Amino acid sequence: MGPEKYKYLIIGGGVAGVTAAETIRTKDETSSIAVINDEPYALYSRVMLSKANFFLGKIPFDEVWLKGEEWYKKNRVAFIGGRLVVFLDAKNKIAVLDDKRQISYEKLLISTGVRTREWDVPGHDKKGIYYLRTLEDGKAIMAAIKSAKKAVTIGGGFIGFEMADLLKLAGLDTTMLLRENYFWEPTLDAASGKMIENALEKTGIKIIKNAEVTEVLGDKNVESVVLKDGTKIECDMIVCGIGVIPPPLEFAREAGVEIKCGILTNEYLETNVKDIWAAGDIAEYKDLLLEENIQLGNWVNAREQGRISGLNMAASCDELGIKKEAFKFVSFYTTQGAGISVAFIGDSRPFPDRQIILRGSPDLNSYERILVVGKELVGATMINRTSELTSVAKLIQNNVDVSAYTSELSNPDFDLKQLLPK
């Protein structure tokens, strides 16, 4: 018996992979499509997994689903759930799964996403330590908060911020541990970090900075953590948000696909191997706006890369007569909790060659940092100023020369729309 045959094969059933399948189907109504997913679930919202209304049961659990089984059937997309690709023969275009099934393809997309970085502190294997990436992770935390009394969060990023807020809302005595000097160092400045800390502390969350856990104590279950300075903090659950790592990519590397931090692609999301594309968090792509290769891990970026990669996979089929399209997108991420909203847009890394223009101030509880390289805006961070997200995105997208408008940009009352092309 030979391999199963599909024209389009997508490895990864998250938002990038499923959006690619959806896009392909709008361009190619008849060819076969298959999606292989390491989880057994249809597409669900990872964004919702860290939102309080979902965790606290204020909205129905079923709202987590973005595509039901009927969507895959209606669009004739074969869903192969709970499976991993372990070998890829790029020459003969065959993928081998962990159950030894063989699947042949003509066009392949790798959109596996990334994995949570595991905490390696002594005692990290005790019960009561949680991560948040998958639906199963979310279910486990939802179950734990029903009986837990004291929680500790590890890490000063999106997961740490959102989960600390959630745990406190759920009625738990919550302590946040940061290794850094302030929240979101070094992407944010100290003033921005302090604004976030103040908001969290007002809800009753305790924050300990420059903190490093040396051991987790308890028999089988978590009972407390010990810090480097000897401080002991009692807790019966810990949520870790300490970054992400690539999933196992040996199958791609052995097939000749070039990989650095992520899978390298050009601006069309094509890899160095013919008929193989990459999209989503795992893609290290050529950014036409920044003119460098970058890797971004957020939902809106993954969704748009899914659309572009699907379009370009269909465009590679000459008979469809579709023109391929470069990926040019200003990515952003927003979150809110503890009475404060935070947004990152574009490339907000505070490198030494970047001019940083401040709008508003922490005293006004409205503070924005605009990052400029040369004459153009490349990114921004916003606290309680997310209403300017669209204007900033358009300034970046249109490569607007802002060099003559430094004083206007630093005026919090100046309407950024005035700088946009007419």
C-alpha angles and dihedrals in degrees: 000000000000129000123288109261129225130162093215121033121186121193106203128042100210126109094290095051097042093045088052090052091047091050093047091052092055089054100036113035099180112035121100121258130189131186120201114200130184089214120064092229134101116238114306133173112268087184091063091054091078098040119108097222090059096045095045093050095245090132126039115272090232090069087078089076116092096175125024127204089265091063092059091048094046092050093041093238113152110224117207105186133189094022137116131208108236101172135026125195101195093179095057093027098235128141120201119208129211089257088056094251112147122217125187123206143178097205124027133195123192109204102150097145120213136284133239116263108245121230111243100191116131107276094027091132095065121114115262098051113118140184127193119225109098136046089252089055089052093049091050093053092045089055094045097053091060092071107016120104106185127035137185124199121204120207139034104240138087095300093047092049097045096041095048089053091047095048091050091049088052088059100256124142096245131199123184118207119203124185089199132077091250141359116297095002124201100013090058126043121245093260092056091045091051091052090056092045092051091051092050094045091052088063090054099261113145115223123199115189129201085025125153124182113224098181144003112223130207141088107260094329131055112266104162146338127235120216128214091257091054097258112148120209120192116222140150097204136033127195115200124205104169102141138275139279132200117270119242105297101171090117090060096040092050088050089059099258110150113241131180116154087332136000107299118234139168124238090283090056090247117145124218089265116081116253094011121111132177130208142170130026093341095056118098096196138182106258110211093197095052095029093225140089113267139167121216130187111204139109102245092047092050092048093052092046088052090055094048095044091049091049091049093047089055091043090057087067102085094202092066094059095217123151116230120238133214120234108248112160138144104226123210141177127200132185137171137193141127089041095299134100123213129189136181119193133182115340106340098172108132099226118174093249092060126096111221117207117193124217120190121346142251088251089062090046087234116097135163134177117203116198119211129188114193104320099335137082112238104174149340144206119216134192114189089344102090090129086082094056096101095047093050091048091053092048089054094042093052095044090233115193104236097168093111094048105063094122092048092049091052092052106091091204095054112108108234090205088077089071095054121105112267 
